[in-house]
């Protein structure tokens, strides 16, 4: 069985664990029609368009 030869110091252990909690920033882009910030490859909630074209019809 693999057994550690020496004690791992707290600093070394914490350095290894330090980057696991970070979250990645989602891909946010500006809508070409209205300028609202939207997740990429999603329909804009404000103007209901995708790729410059109206996808969802606005109901009265």
C-alpha angles and dihedrals in degrees: 000000000000111000124180112251094207137019114268108234121236091245093052092045093048093047089056093049097042099089100049096082097055117110124214119240110246118240101268119180135170118259108246092219106045104008095238117146110253136172108259118261091021133109114260110249094209103050097015094229134133125197091356094305128104107248105171118047115232112243121219 
